[in-house]
Amino acid sequence: MNDDATLGAYLAVHERPPAFTGSDGRAYSVDVFVDPTPDTSGRHGAALLFVRWSVDGARPDGHVETGYVAWGDTVAEAQREARALGLYEVKRLLDAAIGEDARPGAW
């Protein structure tokens, strides 16, 4: 495996979030969001937050997010577990989140 093949390793090696082209053709960067409030079992959920960039790349103009992809007994543990995801899995989750975001929602 490459030195930067997971989300956490990429962040450590490159000192910036990885960027992806989503299934909608737009540019996204990603990091982990951890719910600071534990669930009823005392575990913290971690999700991926993808920032969508403007066509010219100058500024954010939206975002998509996943449901929880990892859990931990502490915020740090949940973040560590989410950052252990491989970049191919992160890309798959981005495309799934874009698909979910495109569906009409209930009002």
PyRosetta script that sets phi, psi and omega in degrees:
from pyrosetta import init, pose_from_sequence

init()
pose = pose_from_sequence("MNDDATLGAYLAVHERPPAFTGSDGRAYSVDVFVDPTPDTSGRHGAALLFVRWSVDGARPDGHVETGYVAWGDTVAEAQREARALGLYEVKRLLDAAIGEDARPGAW")
pose.set_psi(1, 143.5)
pose.set_omega(1, 178.0)
pose.set_phi(2, -66.0)
pose.set_psi(2, 158.7)
pose.set_omega(2, 178.2)
pose.set_phi(3, -63.4)
pose.set_psi(3, -20.8)
pose.set_omega(3, -177.5)
pose.set_phi(4, -122.4)
pose.set_psi(4, 33.7)
pose.set_omega(4, -174.5)
pose.set_phi(5, -83.2)
pose.set_psi(5, -9.9)
pose.set_omega(5, 175.1)
pose.set_phi(6, -111.6)
pose.set_psi(6, 163.5)
pose.set_omega(6, 179.4)
pose.set_phi(7, -58.3)
pose.set_psi(7, -47.7)
pose.set_omega(7, -179.0)
pose.set_phi(8, -65.1)
pose.set_psi(8, -40.8)
pose.set_omega(8, 179.2)
pose.set_phi(9, -66.1)
pose.set_psi(9, -40.0)
pose.set_omega(9, 178.0)
pose.set_phi(10, -60.4)
pose.set_psi(10, -46.4)
pose.set_omega(10, 178.7)
pose.set_phi(11, -59.2)
pose.set_psi(11, -40.8)
pose.set_omega(11, -178.9)
pose.set_phi(12, -69.5)
pose.set_psi(12, -43.6)
pose.set_omega(12, -176.4)
pose.set_phi(13, -72.1)
pose.set_psi(13, -44.0)
pose.set_omega(13, -172.0)
pose.set_phi(14, -99.3)
pose.set_psi(14, -9.9)
pose.set_omega(14, 179.6)
pose.set_phi(15, 55.9)
pose.set_psi(15, 34.3)
pose.set_omega(15, 174.9)
pose.set_phi(16, -161.6)
pose.set_psi(16, 159.3)
pose.set_omega(16, 178.1)
pose.set_phi(17, -69.5)
pose.set_psi(17, 149.6)
pose.set_omega(17, 174.3)
pose.set_phi(18, -70.9)
pose.set_psi(18, 155.0)
pose.set_omega(18, 177.7)
pose.set_phi(19, -117.2)
pose.set_psi(19, 147.4)
pose.set_omega(19, -178.9)
pose.set_phi(20, -136.2)
pose.set_psi(20, 153.3)
pose.set_omega(20, 166.0)
pose.set_phi(21, -94.9)
pose.set_psi(21, 120.8)
pose.set_omega(21, -178.5)
pose.set_phi(22, -77.0)
pose.set_psi(22, 170.6)
pose.set_omega(22, 179.4)
pose.set_phi(23, -64.1)
pose.set_psi(23, -14.6)
pose.set_omega(23, 175.9)
pose.set_phi(24, -90.6)
pose.set_psi(24, 3.2)
pose.set_omega(24, 179.0)
pose.set_phi(25, 83.3)
pose.set_psi(25, 2.3)
pose.set_omega(25, -177.5)
pose.set_phi(26, -95.6)
pose.set_psi(26, 158.0)
pose.set_omega(26, 178.2)
pose.set_phi(27, -88.5)
pose.set_psi(27, 137.7)
pose.set_omega(27, 179.6)
pose.set_phi(28, -135.0)
pose.set_psi(28, 144.8)
pose.set_omega(28, 166.0)
pose.set_phi(29, -114.8)
pose.set_psi(29, 163.4)
pose.set_omega(29, -170.7)
pose.set_phi(30, -141.0)
pose.set_psi(30, 148.7)
pose.set_omega(30, 166.7)
pose.set_phi(31, -153.5)
pose.set_psi(31, -178.7)
pose.set_omega(31, -174.8)
pose.set_phi(32, -100.7)
pose.set_psi(32, 136.6)
pose.set_omega(32, 169.8)
pose.set_phi(33, -112.3)
pose.set_psi(33, 130.3)
pose.set_omega(33, 177.0)
pose.set_phi(34, -116.2)
pose.set_psi(34, 128.9)
pose.set_omega(34, 177.4)
pose.set_phi(35, -66.8)
pose.set_psi(35, 120.9)
pose.set_omega(35, -178.6)
pose.set_phi(36, -72.5)
pose.set_psi(36, -15.0)
pose.set_omega(36, 179.5)
pose.set_phi(37, -99.3)
pose.set_psi(37, 121.3)
pose.set_omega(37, -180.0)
pose.set_phi(38, -69.3)
pose.set_psi(38, 156.1)
pose.set_omega(38, 175.9)
pose.set_phi(39, -76.6)
pose.set_psi(39, -173.7)
pose.set_omega(39, -175.9)
pose.set_phi(40, -65.5)
pose.set_psi(40, -19.2)
pose.set_omega(40, 176.9)
pose.set_phi(41, -93.3)
pose.set_psi(41, 3.9)
pose.set_omega(41, 177.6)
pose.set_phi(42, 85.8)
pose.set_psi(42, 11.8)
pose.set_omega(42, -177.6)
pose.set_phi(43, -105.8)
pose.set_psi(43, 146.6)
pose.set_omega(43, 177.9)
pose.set_phi(44, -95.7)
pose.set_psi(44, 133.2)
pose.set_omega(44, 176.8)
pose.set_phi(45, -93.4)
pose.set_psi(45, 144.1)
pose.set_omega(45, 177.7)
pose.set_phi(46, -120.4)
pose.set_psi(46, 134.0)
pose.set_omega(46, 178.6)
pose.set_phi(47, -123.2)
pose.set_psi(47, 164.2)
pose.set_omega(47, 174.0)
pose.set_phi(48, -99.2)
pose.set_psi(48, 133.7)
pose.set_omega(48, 177.3)
pose.set_phi(49, -113.1)
pose.set_psi(49, 117.2)
pose.set_omega(49, -178.8)
pose.set_phi(50, -104.6)
pose.set_psi(50, 118.1)
pose.set_omega(50, 176.6)
pose.set_phi(51, -88.3)
pose.set_psi(51, 123.6)
pose.set_omega(51, 177.1)
pose.set_phi(52, -89.0)
pose.set_psi(52, 134.8)
pose.set_omega(52, -177.2)
pose.set_phi(53, -101.1)
pose.set_psi(53, 149.7)
pose.set_omega(53, 177.4)
pose.set_phi(54, -58.3)
pose.set_psi(54, 160.9)
pose.set_omega(54, -177.4)
pose.set_phi(55, -56.9)
pose.set_psi(55, -36.8)
pose.set_omega(55, 179.1)
pose.set_phi(56, -83.3)
pose.set_psi(56, -3.3)
pose.set_omega(56, 177.3)
pose.set_phi(57, 76.0)
pose.set_psi(57, 8.8)
pose.set_omega(57, -174.2)
pose.set_phi(58, -82.0)
pose.set_psi(58, -24.3)
pose.set_omega(58, -174.9)
pose.set_phi(59, -157.2)
pose.set_psi(59, 156.6)
pose.set_omega(59, 173.4)
pose.set_phi(60, -68.5)
pose.set_psi(60, 144.4)
pose.set_omega(60, 175.6)
pose.set_phi(61, -136.3)
pose.set_psi(61, 19.0)
pose.set_omega(61, 176.2)
pose.set_phi(62, 162.8)
pose.set_psi(62, -176.7)
pose.set_omega(62, 177.7)
pose.set_phi(63, -159.9)
pose.set_psi(63, 161.8)
pose.set_omega(63, 166.9)
pose.set_phi(64, -133.3)
pose.set_psi(64, 157.9)
pose.set_omega(64, -179.9)
pose.set_phi(65, -142.3)
pose.set_psi(65, 157.8)
pose.set_omega(65, 177.0)
pose.set_phi(66, -93.7)
pose.set_psi(66, 169.8)
pose.set_omega(66, 162.8)
pose.set_phi(67, -73.8)
pose.set_psi(67, -175.2)
pose.set_omega(67, 179.0)
pose.set_phi(68, -63.0)
pose.set_psi(68, 131.7)
pose.set_omega(68, 179.2)
pose.set_phi(69, -111.2)
pose.set_psi(69, -9.7)
pose.set_omega(69, -179.8)
pose.set_phi(70, -158.4)
pose.set_psi(70, 159.1)
pose.set_omega(70, 179.6)
pose.set_phi(71, -137.4)
pose.set_psi(71, 157.2)
pose.set_omega(71, 175.8)
pose.set_phi(72, -155.9)
pose.set_psi(72, 159.6)
pose.set_omega(72, 177.5)
pose.set_phi(73, -70.7)
pose.set_psi(73, -20.6)
pose.set_omega(73, 176.4)
pose.set_phi(74, -130.2)
pose.set_psi(74, 164.0)
pose.set_omega(74, 175.6)
pose.set_phi(75, -58.5)
pose.set_psi(75, -44.7)
pose.set_omega(75, -178.7)
pose.set_phi(76, -61.7)
pose.set_psi(76, -40.5)
pose.set_omega(76, 179.9)
pose.set_phi(77, -66.5)
pose.set_psi(77, -42.9)
pose.set_omega(77, 178.9)
pose.set_phi(78, -62.6)
pose.set_psi(78, -42.4)
pose.set_omega(78, 178.3)
pose.set_phi(79, -63.1)
pose.set_psi(79, -44.5)
pose.set_omega(79, 179.6)
pose.set_phi(80, -60.4)
pose.set_psi(80, -43.5)
pose.set_omega(80, 180.0)
pose.set_phi(81, -63.8)
pose.set_psi(81, -42.3)
pose.set_omega(81, 179.3)
pose.set_phi(82, -67.2)
pose.set_psi(82, -38.7)
pose.set_omega(82, -179.6)
pose.set_phi(83, -72.5)
pose.set_psi(83, -9.6)
pose.set_omega(83, 175.6)
pose.set_phi(84, -80.8)
pose.set_psi(84, -6.9)
pose.set_omega(84, 178.6)
pose.set_phi(85, -65.2)
pose.set_psi(85, 139.4)
pose.set_omega(85, 175.8)
pose.set_phi(86, -70.2)
pose.set_psi(86, 153.7)
pose.set_omega(86, -177.5)
pose.set_phi(87, -65.6)
pose.set_psi(87, -31.0)
pose.set_omega(87, 176.0)
pose.set_phi(88, -65.8)
pose.set_psi(88, -38.0)
pose.set_omega(88, 176.4)
pose.set_phi(89, -68.0)
pose.set_psi(89, -39.4)
pose.set_omega(89, 177.3)
pose.set_phi(90, -60.3)
pose.set_psi(90, -43.9)
pose.set_omega(90, 178.3)
pose.set_phi(91, -62.9)
pose.set_psi(91, -42.0)
pose.set_omega(91, 178.2)
pose.set_phi(92, -61.2)
pose.set_psi(92, -42.4)
pose.set_omega(92, 179.2)
pose.set_phi(93, -66.3)
pose.set_psi(93, -36.1)
pose.set_omega(93, 175.0)
pose.set_phi(94, -59.8)
pose.set_psi(94, -50.9)
pose.set_omega(94, -177.7)
pose.set_phi(95, -63.3)
pose.set_psi(95, -36.5)
pose.set_omega(95, 176.0)
pose.set_phi(96, -65.1)
pose.set_psi(96, -41.1)
pose.set_omega(96, 179.7)
pose.set_phi(97, -66.3)
pose.set_psi(97, -37.8)
pose.set_omega(97, 176.4)
pose.set_phi(98, -62.8)
pose.set_psi(98, -43.3)
pose.set_omega(98, 178.1)
pose.set_phi(99, -61.9)
pose.set_psi(99, -41.6)
pose.set_omega(99, 178.1)
pose.set_phi(100, -64.8)
pose.set_psi(100, -40.8)
pose.set_omega(100, -177.6)
pose.set_phi(101, -66.7)
pose.set_psi(101, -28.6)
pose.set_omega(101, -177.6)
pose.set_phi(102, -79.5)
pose.set_psi(102, -16.6)
pose.set_omega(102, -179.9)
pose.set_phi(103, -72.8)
pose.set_psi(103, 142.1)
pose.set_omega(103, 175.5)
pose.set_phi(104, -64.5)
pose.set_psi(104, 134.1)
pose.set_omega(104, -179.3)
pose.set_phi(105, -100.0)
pose.set_psi(105, 166.5)
pose.set_omega(105, 175.2)
pose.set_phi(106, -76.8)
pose.set_psi(106, 139.8)
pose.set_omega(106, -179.7)
pose.set_phi(107, -96.9)
pose.dump_pdb("model.pdb")
